[in-house]
Amino acid sequence: MDKEQEELQFLGFNGICKESMKLIITFSKIFTSITFSLILPLSFIFLLHMFISNLLSSKIIHNEQTLDRTQEGTPAFDNISTIISSELTAYWLIKAAYFTFLLIISLLSTAAVVYTVASVYTAKDTTYKKVMAVVPKVWKRLMVTFLWSFAVVLFYHILLFPVVIIWALFYRGGEAGKTILALIIVFYFLGLVYISMIWQLAGVISVLEERKGFQAMKKSKDLIKGKMGVSFAIFLILNLCLGLIQFMFKHLFERDDWSVWIGVKVGLGVIILNLLSMIFLFQLVVQTVIYFVCKSYHHENIDKHSLADHLEVYLGDYVPLKAQDIQLEQVYV
């Protein structure tokens, strides 16, 4: 990064995006290698799961509708029931395999990008080989943080359940009920976005500091204060882009429309795959830049030499930054 730490605190929406794009373009060689080895497979698995999952869902719904029209106790009814059971088993097995591979590759991608951006921040020369050597030693910390994030999301939905029950029992129906439901949905998504923002920044913290799990999430919550609006805007726009890409892919591949030549569909599919990979890469770089911006905003100095020393230990066991290294002092201006 060209900017000094004290200057990072003044970066807003445009500044963070420009700084992230500059990093990707300037160090395109190593980011391209990371993209092809980790982020591109992640994007491919994401799109492939969409295609297979929706294909199976359509078949299951069709067979269930056929089953409703079939008389019980007949051989046809038993045959369709067996087919539905097999399809449901395949559906959930594919879901389990998808989430397993997605989790592993996404954590590895996060570790690789965060390590690379941190190396750039310290002006430390790094190579793709060095990055891939340290990544397996870092992702375990990310796993702990992810599990805590998953637990928080689960608890969030558990708290939401009685709210929905109360609405269904006392406020369902009428204009007032619709208004209350709309408010519940809005606040639900705002809470989910907030948790997602905390989790993403906590991932960066787990790579660069000694915190993990709940400690990383707590630190993330404290850091993001003051830059909440900027972080929310970036997170929202990136997720809208992801939603648009999913819509394009669904419209292209999940319709029984063969009027479009298959070669055109495949070509457009490759373009969508590349766009998705670019967004994933940009998102990972952005959340790392936001980490340094938030540290600067709270006047928490990061000793570049200490950070570089800790990043250099990739040949041995990974040594996360200690609090006294990453936050030597607070300077109030």
C-alpha positions as CSV (number, residue, x, y, z in Angstrom):
1,M,0.0,0.0,0.0
2,D,1.3,3.4,-0.9
3,K,-0.6,5.2,1.9
4,E,0.8,5.5,5.4
5,Q,-1.2,4.1,8.2
6,E,-2.3,7.5,9.5
7,E,-3.8,8.3,6.1
8,L,-5.8,5.0,5.9
9,Q,-8.4,6.2,8.4
10,F,-9.6,8.9,6.0
11,L,-10.4,6.4,3.2
12,G,-14.1,6.2,2.5
13,F,-16.1,4.1,0.1
14,N,-14.3,5.2,-3.1
15,G,-10.9,5.2,-1.4
16,I,-11.2,1.7,-0.1
17,C,-12.4,0.4,-3.5
18,K,-9.6,2.2,-5.4
19,E,-7.0,1.0,-2.9
20,S,-8.2,-2.6,-3.3
21,M,-8.3,-2.4,-7.1
22,K,-4.8,-0.9,-7.1
23,L,-3.5,-3.8,-5.0
24,I,-5.0,-6.4,-7.4
25,I,-3.7,-4.7,-10.5
26,T,-0.2,-3.9,-9.1
27,F,0.3,-7.4,-7.8
28,S,-1.7,-9.1,-10.5
29,K,0.7,-12.0,-10.9
30,I,0.3,-13.4,-7.4
31,F,-3.4,-12.7,-7.2
32,T,-3.9,-14.4,-10.6
33,S,-2.2,-17.5,-9.2
34,I,-4.3,-17.5,-6.1
35,T,-7.4,-17.0,-8.2
36,F,-6.7,-19.9,-10.5
37,S,-5.7,-22.3,-7.7
38,L,-8.3,-21.4,-5.1
39,I,-10.9,-18.8,-6.0
40,L,-11.8,-20.2,-9.5
41,P,-12.5,-23.7,-8.1
42,L,-14.5,-22.0,-5.3
43,S,-16.6,-20.2,-7.9
44,F,-17.0,-23.3,-10.1
45,I,-18.2,-25.3,-7.1
46,F,-20.6,-22.5,-6.2
47,L,-22.2,-22.4,-9.7
48,L,-22.2,-26.2,-10.1
49,H,-24.0,-26.6,-6.8
50,M,-26.6,-24.1,-8.0
51,F,-27.2,-26.0,-11.2
52,I,-27.4,-29.5,-9.6
53,S,-29.3,-28.4,-6.6
54,N,-32.0,-26.7,-8.6
55,L,-32.2,-29.6,-11.1
56,L,-32.8,-32.1,-8.3
57,S,-35.3,-29.7,-6.6
58,S,-37.3,-29.5,-9.8
59,K,-37.4,-33.2,-10.1
60,I,-38.4,-33.7,-6.5
61,I,-41.2,-31.2,-6.8
62,H,-42.4,-32.7,-10.0
63,N,-42.4,-36.3,-8.5
64,E,-44.2,-35.0,-5.3
65,Q,-46.9,-33.5,-7.5
66,T,-47.2,-36.7,-9.4
67,L,-47.4,-38.7,-6.1
68,D,-50.3,-36.5,-4.9
69,R,-52.2,-37.5,-8.0
70,T,-51.4,-41.2,-7.6
71,Q,-53.6,-43.6,-5.6
72,E,-51.9,-44.9,-2.4
73,G,-51.1,-48.6,-2.1
74,T,-50.6,-49.0,-5.9
75,P,-47.2,-50.1,-7.4
76,A,-46.9,-46.8,-9.1
77,F,-47.3,-44.9,-5.8
78,D,-44.6,-47.1,-4.1
79,N,-42.3,-46.7,-7.1
80,I,-42.6,-42.9,-7.1
81,S,-42.1,-42.8,-3.3
82,T,-38.8,-44.8,-3.7
83,I,-37.6,-42.4,-6.4
84,I,-38.4,-39.4,-4.2
85,S,-36.5,-40.9,-1.2
86,S,-33.5,-41.6,-3.5
87,E,-33.6,-38.1,-4.8
88,L,-33.8,-36.5,-1.4
89,T,-30.9,-38.6,-0.2
90,A,-28.8,-37.5,-3.2
91,Y,-29.9,-33.9,-2.6
92,W,-28.7,-33.8,1.0
93,L,-25.5,-35.7,0.3
94,I,-24.7,-33.2,-2.4
95,K,-25.5,-30.4,0.0
96,A,-23.1,-31.9,2.6
97,A,-20.3,-32.3,0.1
98,Y,-20.8,-28.8,-1.3
99,F,-20.7,-27.1,2.1
100,T,-17.6,-29.1,3.1
101,F,-15.6,-28.2,0.0
102,L,-16.9,-24.7,0.0
103,L,-15.8,-24.2,3.6
104,I,-12.3,-25.6,3.1
105,I,-11.6,-23.7,-0.1
106,S,-13.1,-20.4,1.1
107,L,-11.0,-20.5,4.3
108,L,-7.9,-21.3,2.3
109,S,-8.7,-18.4,-0.1
110,T,-9.2,-16.0,2.8
111,A,-5.9,-17.0,4.4
112,A,-4.1,-16.6,1.1
113,V,-5.4,-13.2,0.2
114,V,-5.1,-11.8,3.7
115,Y,-1.5,-13.0,4.0
116,T,-0.7,-11.5,0.6
117,V,-2.2,-8.1,1.3
118,A,-0.5,-8.0,4.7
119,S,2.8,-8.8,3.0
120,V,2.2,-5.9,0.6
121,Y,1.4,-3.6,3.6
122,T,4.8,-4.4,5.2
123,A,6.6,-4.1,1.8
124,K,7.8,-7.7,2.2
125,D,8.6,-9.6,-0.9
126,T,6.4,-12.6,-1.2
127,T,5.7,-15.3,-3.8
128,Y,2.9,-17.6,-4.6
129,K,4.9,-20.5,-3.2
130,K,5.4,-18.7,0.2
131,V,1.7,-17.9,0.4
132,M,0.6,-21.5,-0.3
133,A,3.2,-22.7,2.3
134,V,1.7,-20.6,5.1
135,V,-2.0,-20.9,4.2
136,P,-2.5,-24.5,5.6
137,K,-1.1,-23.4,9.0
138,V,-3.5,-20.4,9.2
139,W,-6.8,-21.8,8.1
140,K,-7.3,-23.8,11.3
141,R,-7.6,-20.5,13.2
142,L,-10.1,-19.4,10.6
143,M,-12.1,-22.6,11.1
144,V,-12.5,-21.9,14.8
145,T,-13.7,-18.4,14.0
146,F,-16.1,-19.8,11.4
147,L,-17.6,-22.2,13.9
148,W,-18.2,-19.4,16.3
149,S,-19.8,-17.4,13.6
150,F,-22.0,-20.3,12.6
151,A,-23.0,-20.7,16.3
152,V,-24.0,-16.9,16.4
153,V,-26.1,-17.2,13.3
154,L,-27.8,-20.3,14.7
155,F,-28.5,-18.5,17.9
156,Y,-29.8,-15.5,15.9
157,H,-32.3,-17.7,14.1
158,I,-33.3,-19.4,17.4
159,L,-34.1,-16.0,18.8
160,L,-36.1,-15.1,15.7
161,F,-38.3,-18.2,15.9
162,P,-40.4,-17.1,18.9
163,V,-40.8,-13.6,17.2
164,V,-42.3,-15.3,14.2
165,I,-44.6,-17.5,16.3
166,I,-45.9,-14.4,18.2
167,W,-46.6,-12.6,14.9
168,A,-48.4,-15.7,13.5
169,L,-50.6,-16.0,16.7
170,F,-51.5,-12.4,17.4
171,Y,-50.7,-10.2,14.4
172,R,-51.3,-12.4,11.3
173,G,-53.6,-10.9,8.8
174,G,-54.7,-7.3,8.1
175,E,-52.6,-4.3,7.2
176,A,-51.0,-4.0,10.7
177,G,-49.9,-7.6,10.5
178,K,-48.3,-7.0,7.0
179,T,-46.5,-4.0,8.3
180,I,-45.2,-5.8,11.3
181,L,-44.1,-8.7,9.1
182,A,-42.3,-6.3,6.8
183,L,-40.5,-4.8,9.8
184,I,-39.5,-8.2,11.0
185,I,-38.0,-9.1,7.6
186,V,-36.1,-5.8,7.3
187,F,-34.6,-6.1,10.8
188,Y,-33.8,-9.8,10.2
189,F,-31.8,-9.0,7.1
190,L,-30.1,-6.0,8.7
191,G,-29.0,-8.3,11.6
192,L,-27.8,-11.0,9.2
193,V,-25.8,-8.4,7.2
194,Y,-24.3,-7.1,10.5
195,I,-23.3,-10.6,11.6
196,S,-21.8,-11.3,8.1
197,M,-19.7,-8.1,8.3
198,I,-18.4,-9.1,11.7
199,W,-17.5,-12.6,10.5
200,Q,-15.6,-11.3,7.5
201,L,-13.5,-8.9,9.5
202,A,-13.0,-11.5,12.2
203,G,-11.5,-13.8,9.5
204,V,-8.8,-11.2,8.8
205,I,-8.2,-10.8,12.5
206,S,-7.8,-14.6,12.9
207,V,-5.0,-14.6,10.2
208,L,-3.1,-11.5,11.4
209,E,-3.6,-11.6,15.2
210,E,-3.6,-14.1,18.0
211,R,-7.3,-13.9,18.4
212,K,-9.7,-16.5,17.1
213,G,-13.3,-17.6,17.6
214,F,-15.3,-15.4,19.9
215,Q,-12.3,-13.1,20.7
216,A,-11.8,-12.4,17.0
217,M,-15.5,-11.6,16.6
218,K,-15.5,-9.3,19.6
219,K,-12.4,-7.5,18.3
220,S,-14.1,-7.3,14.9
221,K,-17.2,-5.7,16.4
222,D,-15.1,-3.1,18.2
223,L,-12.9,-2.3,15.1
224,I,-15.8,-1.8,12.7
225,K,-17.3,1.0,14.9
226,G,-16.9,4.3,13.1
227,K,-16.6,2.6,9.7
228,M,-20.0,0.8,9.9
229,G,-21.6,2.9,7.1
230,V,-18.7,2.4,4.7
231,S,-18.4,-1.3,5.5
232,F,-22.2,-1.9,5.1
233,A,-22.3,-0.1,1.8
234,I,-19.4,-2.1,0.3
235,F,-20.8,-5.4,1.7
236,L,-24.3,-4.6,0.3
237,I,-23.1,-3.7,-3.2
238,L,-20.8,-6.7,-3.4
239,N,-23.7,-9.0,-2.3
240,L,-26.0,-7.3,-4.8
241,C,-23.5,-8.1,-7.5
242,L,-23.3,-11.7,-6.3
243,G,-27.1,-11.9,-6.4
244,L,-27.2,-10.5,-10.0
245,I,-24.7,-13.1,-11.1
246,Q,-26.8,-15.9,-9.5
247,F,-29.8,-14.5,-11.3
248,M,-28.0,-14.4,-14.7
249,F,-26.7,-18.0,-14.2
250,K,-30.2,-19.2,-13.2
251,H,-31.8,-17.5,-16.2
252,L,-29.1,-18.9,-18.5
253,F,-28.9,-22.5,-17.4
254,E,-31.9,-23.4,-15.3
255,R,-34.5,-23.0,-18.0
256,D,-35.7,-25.6,-20.4
257,D,-34.9,-23.2,-23.2
258,W,-32.8,-24.7,-26.0
259,S,-33.5,-22.0,-28.5
260,V,-30.1,-20.6,-27.5
261,W,-27.2,-22.5,-29.0
262,I,-25.4,-24.6,-26.4
263,G,-22.1,-23.1,-27.3
264,V,-23.4,-19.6,-26.5
265,K,-24.6,-20.9,-23.1
266,V,-21.3,-22.4,-22.3
267,G,-19.5,-19.2,-23.4
268,L,-21.7,-17.0,-21.3
269,G,-21.2,-19.5,-18.4
270,V,-17.5,-19.1,-18.6
271,I,-17.9,-15.3,-18.5
272,I,-20.2,-15.6,-15.4
273,L,-17.6,-17.9,-13.8
274,N,-14.9,-15.3,-14.3
275,L,-17.0,-12.5,-13.1
276,L,-17.8,-14.5,-9.9
277,S,-14.2,-15.2,-9.3
278,M,-13.3,-11.5,-9.7
279,I,-16.0,-10.5,-7.2
280,F,-14.8,-13.1,-4.7
281,L,-11.2,-11.9,-5.0
282,F,-12.2,-8.3,-4.7
283,Q,-14.3,-9.0,-1.7
284,L,-11.4,-10.7,0.1
285,V,-9.0,-7.9,-0.7
286,V,-11.5,-5.3,0.4
287,Q,-12.2,-6.8,3.7
288,T,-8.4,-6.9,4.4
289,V,-8.1,-3.3,3.4
290,I,-11.0,-2.4,5.7
291,Y,-9.1,-4.1,8.6
292,F,-6.2,-1.7,8.1
293,V,-8.5,1.2,7.7
294,C,-10.4,0.4,10.9
295,K,-7.1,0.0,12.8
296,S,-6.0,3.4,11.6
297,Y,-9.3,4.9,12.4
298,H,-9.0,3.8,16.0
299,H,-5.4,5.0,16.1
300,E,-4.1,1.5,16.8
301,N,-0.6,1.4,15.3
302,I,0.6,-1.7,13.6
303,D,4.4,-2.2,13.8
304,K,5.3,-3.1,10.2
305,H,8.6,-4.7,11.2
306,S,6.9,-7.0,13.8
307,L,4.2,-7.8,11.3
308,A,6.8,-8.7,8.6
309,D,8.8,-10.8,11.1
310,H,5.7,-12.8,11.9
311,L,4.7,-13.2,8.3
312,E,8.3,-14.5,7.5
313,V,7.9,-17.6,9.7
314,Y,6.0,-19.5,7.0
315,L,8.9,-22.0,6.8
316,G,8.2,-23.0,10.4
317,D,5.1,-23.1,12.5
318,Y,2.8,-20.2,11.9
319,V,3.2,-17.6,14.7
320,P,0.2,-15.2,14.9
321,L,0.8,-11.6,15.9
322,K,0.5,-10.9,19.6
323,A,-1.4,-8.0,20.9
324,Q,1.8,-6.1,21.8
325,D,3.0,-6.4,18.2
326,I,-0.1,-5.6,16.3
327,Q,-1.2,-2.9,18.7
328,L,1.9,-1.4,20.2
329,E,0.2,1.8,21.2
330,Q,-2.8,4.0,20.6
331,V,-2.2,7.4,19.3
332,Y,-4.9,10.0,19.8
333,V,-4.9,12.9,17.4
